[in-house]
Amino acid sequence: MLVKRIISSGILISVISVVIFFDWLCGLIATIFIIVGLYEYFMMLEKKGINIYKYFGIGMGAVIPLSIMFRFEPTKSWELLFIVLALFFILLMQFKRRDSSGVIVDISTTLFGILYVSWFFSFIIKIRYLSGGFGFLVALLLIVKLGDIGAYLVGSRWGKRPLMQHISPKKTIEGALGGLLFSVLGALISKSFLPFGYGQLLLTAICLGVLGQLGDLSESLLKRDCQIKDSGSIFPGMGGVLDQIDSLLFTAPVFYFYLSVIVR
């Protein structure tokens, strides 16, 4: 399992190292990740017995990152308008059902997938398209992903006290603290990419580190409800796409708004 994890990590890091240099390619790969992530999410729900609108949700979810890539913004809050339209069409689709039981669950889980996977992760593209976006995205990935690595390494070696055993039995307090330490290390490494002083850099690292771990725990909560270990198997030893992007789903939107509203 460790060998598979190392190989998968090496391939993923190599791909990202090339993709991140080109904004359009970064947007394309992020869109592919969103499509695959949505498929994994809907498959989890199908295994749980929920009647979701899988292909409709994937199609709607793909439009959000594509609209950002092609800078299609008819309104200032285009993504929110699109999500409202998605809800409208999902509601219309209910009229042909003969059995209305479970309608609220079906609508809610479909719309949640579009929000959770597509809209949240599409902020990766928005960050890359900012002025100086290359450096900002490198910094985000270093802070969050080094936090993931640190939590895994420290937790597997020294972890003893469970963090939230009812959600993820293998996660420990020691691992969480190790993750935060590695997030700070990632922020220091990326100092040249960020217009921050050391105090602001430390605060950013801690906030993103905490949000990254909350994103990881949130996906673990979904998987536990669906009674599965991994969202998929596309990355041997590491799980699916959702397993790799979960720590970015909360951090990317927060970091984007911080950069666009406070910093820039």
C-alpha positions as CSV (number, residue, x, y, z in Angstrom):
1,M,0.0,0.0,0.0
2,L,2.8,2.4,0.9
3,V,4.6,1.7,-2.5
4,K,1.3,2.3,-4.4
5,R,0.8,5.6,-2.4
6,I,4.3,6.8,-3.2
7,I,4.0,6.0,-6.9
8,S,0.5,7.6,-7.2
9,S,1.8,10.7,-5.3
10,G,4.8,11.0,-7.6
11,I,2.7,10.8,-10.7
12,L,0.2,13.3,-9.3
13,I,2.9,15.8,-8.2
14,S,4.6,15.5,-11.6
15,V,1.3,16.3,-13.5
16,I,0.5,19.2,-11.2
17,S,4.0,20.6,-11.5
18,V,3.5,20.9,-15.3
19,V,-0.2,21.9,-15.4
20,I,0.1,24.7,-12.9
21,F,2.3,26.7,-15.3
22,F,-0.5,27.2,-17.8
23,D,-3.7,28.8,-16.6
24,W,-5.9,27.2,-19.4
25,L,-4.4,23.7,-18.7
26,C,-4.9,24.2,-15.0
27,G,-8.5,25.1,-15.6
28,L,-9.0,22.1,-17.8
29,I,-7.5,19.6,-15.3
30,A,-9.5,21.2,-12.5
31,T,-12.7,20.7,-14.6
32,I,-11.8,17.1,-15.2
33,F,-11.2,16.6,-11.4
34,I,-14.6,18.2,-10.8
35,I,-16.4,15.8,-13.3
36,V,-14.7,12.7,-11.8
37,G,-15.2,14.0,-8.3
38,L,-18.9,14.5,-8.9
39,Y,-19.2,11.0,-10.4
40,E,-17.6,9.5,-7.3
41,Y,-19.9,11.6,-5.1
42,F,-23.0,10.4,-6.9
43,M,-21.8,6.8,-7.0
44,M,-21.5,7.0,-3.2
45,L,-25.1,8.1,-2.9
46,E,-26.3,5.5,-5.3
47,K,-24.7,2.8,-3.1
48,K,-26.6,4.3,-0.2
49,G,-29.8,3.9,-2.1
50,I,-30.5,7.6,-2.9
51,N,-32.1,8.4,-6.2
52,I,-30.0,11.3,-7.4
53,Y,-29.8,12.8,-10.9
54,K,-26.2,11.8,-11.6
55,Y,-25.7,12.8,-15.2
56,F,-27.7,16.0,-14.8
57,G,-25.7,16.9,-11.7
58,I,-22.4,16.1,-13.5
59,G,-23.4,18.2,-16.5
60,M,-24.5,21.1,-14.4
61,G,-21.4,20.8,-12.3
62,A,-19.1,20.9,-15.3
63,V,-20.6,24.2,-16.6
64,I,-19.4,26.2,-13.5
65,P,-15.6,25.6,-14.0
66,L,-16.0,25.9,-17.8
67,S,-17.7,29.3,-17.4
68,I,-14.8,30.5,-15.3
69,M,-12.3,29.2,-17.8
70,F,-13.9,31.0,-20.7
71,R,-14.7,34.0,-18.5
72,F,-18.4,33.7,-19.2
73,E,-19.9,36.0,-16.5
74,P,-23.2,37.5,-17.6
75,T,-23.7,38.6,-13.9
76,K,-21.3,39.4,-11.1
77,S,-22.5,36.3,-9.2
78,W,-22.9,34.0,-12.2
79,E,-22.2,30.8,-10.3
80,L,-24.9,31.5,-7.8
81,L,-27.4,32.3,-10.6
82,F,-26.5,29.0,-12.2
83,I,-27.0,27.1,-9.0
84,V,-30.5,28.7,-8.6
85,L,-31.3,27.6,-12.2
86,A,-30.0,24.1,-11.5
87,L,-32.4,23.9,-8.5
88,F,-35.2,25.2,-10.7
89,F,-34.6,22.4,-13.3
90,I,-34.2,19.7,-10.7
91,L,-37.6,20.8,-9.3
92,L,-39.2,20.6,-12.7
93,M,-37.8,17.1,-13.1
94,Q,-39.8,16.0,-10.1
95,F,-43.2,16.6,-11.8
96,K,-42.9,13.4,-13.8
97,R,-42.4,11.2,-10.7
98,R,-45.3,9.1,-9.7
99,D,-43.9,8.5,-6.2
100,S,-43.0,11.8,-4.4
101,S,-41.5,10.1,-1.4
102,G,-37.8,11.0,-1.0
103,V,-38.1,14.1,-3.2
104,I,-36.5,16.4,-0.7
105,V,-33.5,14.1,-0.1
106,D,-33.0,13.5,-3.9
107,I,-33.1,17.3,-4.7
108,S,-30.9,18.3,-1.7
109,T,-28.2,15.7,-2.3
110,T,-27.9,16.5,-6.0
111,L,-27.7,20.2,-5.4
112,F,-25.3,19.7,-2.5
113,G,-22.9,17.8,-4.8
114,I,-22.9,20.7,-7.3
115,L,-22.1,23.1,-4.5
116,Y,-19.7,20.9,-2.5
117,V,-17.6,19.6,-5.4
118,S,-18.0,21.8,-8.4
119,W,-18.5,25.3,-7.0
120,F,-16.0,25.0,-4.1
121,F,-13.2,23.4,-6.2
122,S,-13.7,25.8,-9.1
123,F,-12.1,28.5,-6.9
124,I,-8.8,26.8,-7.7
125,I,-9.3,28.1,-11.3
126,K,-10.3,31.6,-10.0
127,I,-7.1,31.7,-7.9
128,R,-5.0,30.7,-10.9
129,Y,-6.6,33.4,-13.1
130,L,-5.8,36.2,-10.6
131,S,-2.9,38.5,-11.3
132,G,0.0,36.6,-9.6
133,G,-2.3,33.5,-9.5
134,F,0.5,31.1,-10.3
135,G,2.3,32.0,-7.1
136,F,-0.9,32.1,-5.1
137,L,-1.9,28.6,-6.2
138,V,1.5,27.2,-5.6
139,A,1.4,28.6,-2.0
140,L,-2.1,27.2,-1.4
141,L,-1.1,23.7,-2.6
142,L,2.1,23.7,-0.6
143,I,0.3,24.9,2.6
144,V,-2.6,22.5,2.3
145,K,-1.0,19.4,0.8
146,L,2.1,19.5,3.1
147,G,-0.5,19.7,5.9
148,D,-2.0,16.5,4.5
149,I,1.4,14.8,4.3
150,G,2.4,16.0,7.8
151,A,-0.9,14.7,9.3
152,Y,-0.3,11.3,7.7
153,L,3.3,10.9,8.6
154,V,3.1,12.2,12.2
155,G,-0.2,10.4,12.8
156,S,1.0,7.1,11.5
157,R,4.2,7.3,13.5
158,W,3.3,9.0,16.8
159,G,-0.5,9.2,16.8
160,K,-2.2,7.8,19.9
161,R,-5.1,10.0,20.9
162,P,-8.1,9.8,18.5
163,L,-9.2,13.1,17.0
164,M,-12.8,12.2,16.1
165,Q,-13.1,8.4,16.3
166,H,-16.7,8.4,15.4
167,I,-15.9,10.0,12.0
168,S,-12.4,8.8,11.2
169,P,-10.9,6.3,13.6
170,K,-7.3,6.6,12.2
171,K,-7.0,10.4,12.6
172,T,-5.3,11.5,15.8
173,I,-4.7,14.7,17.7
174,E,-0.9,14.2,17.2
175,G,-1.5,13.9,13.4
176,A,-3.6,17.0,13.4
177,L,-0.9,19.0,15.2
178,G,1.7,17.6,12.8
179,G,-0.4,18.7,9.9
180,L,-0.5,22.2,11.2
181,L,3.2,22.2,11.7
182,F,3.8,21.1,8.1
183,S,1.3,23.7,6.9
184,V,3.4,26.4,8.5
185,L,6.4,24.9,6.9
186,G,4.6,25.0,3.5
187,A,3.8,28.7,4.1
188,L,7.5,29.5,4.9
189,I,8.6,27.7,1.7
190,S,6.1,29.7,-0.3
191,K,6.9,33.1,1.3
192,S,8.3,34.5,-1.9
193,F,4.9,33.9,-3.6
194,L,2.8,35.8,-1.0
195,P,2.8,39.5,-0.2
196,F,2.6,38.7,3.5
197,G,4.7,39.6,6.6
198,Y,5.6,36.7,8.8
199,G,2.8,37.3,11.2
200,Q,0.2,37.3,8.5
201,L,1.9,34.3,6.9
202,L,1.7,32.3,10.1
203,L,-2.0,33.2,10.6
204,T,-2.8,32.2,7.0
205,A,-1.0,28.9,7.4
206,I,-2.9,28.0,10.5
207,C,-6.3,29.0,9.1
208,L,-5.7,27.1,5.9
209,G,-4.3,24.2,7.8
210,V,-7.3,24.0,10.0
211,L,-9.8,24.4,7.1
212,G,-7.9,21.7,5.1
213,Q,-8.3,19.2,8.0
214,L,-12.0,20.1,8.4
215,G,-12.4,19.4,4.7
216,D,-10.8,16.1,5.1
217,L,-13.0,15.2,8.1
218,S,-16.1,16.4,6.2
219,E,-15.4,14.0,3.4
220,S,-14.7,11.2,5.9
221,L,-18.1,12.0,7.4
222,L,-19.8,11.5,4.0
223,K,-18.0,8.3,3.4
224,R,-18.8,7.0,6.8
225,D,-22.5,7.7,6.2
226,C,-22.2,5.8,2.9
227,Q,-20.2,3.0,4.6
228,I,-17.2,3.1,2.2
229,K,-13.5,3.5,2.8
230,D,-12.5,5.5,-0.3
231,S,-14.5,7.6,-2.8
232,G,-12.9,5.8,-5.7
233,S,-9.8,3.9,-6.8
234,I,-8.4,6.1,-9.6
235,F,-5.2,6.7,-7.5
236,P,-3.9,3.3,-6.3
237,G,-3.1,3.4,-2.5
238,M,-4.7,6.9,-2.2
239,G,-8.3,6.4,-3.2
240,G,-10.3,8.6,-5.6
241,V,-10.3,12.2,-6.7
242,L,-12.5,13.3,-3.9
243,D,-10.0,11.8,-1.4
244,Q,-7.3,14.0,-3.0
245,I,-9.2,17.3,-3.3
246,D,-11.2,17.2,0.0
247,S,-8.7,19.4,1.9
248,L,-9.0,22.0,-0.9
249,L,-12.8,22.3,-1.0
250,F,-12.9,24.7,2.0
251,T,-9.5,26.3,1.7
252,A,-9.7,27.4,-2.0
253,P,-12.8,29.6,-1.6
254,V,-11.6,31.1,1.6
255,F,-8.1,31.8,0.2
256,Y,-9.6,33.3,-2.9
257,F,-11.9,35.7,-1.1
258,Y,-9.0,36.6,1.3
259,L,-6.8,37.5,-1.7
260,S,-9.4,39.3,-3.7
261,V,-11.1,41.3,-0.9
262,I,-8.5,41.9,1.7
263,V,-5.1,41.6,0.0
264,R,-5.8,42.8,-3.5
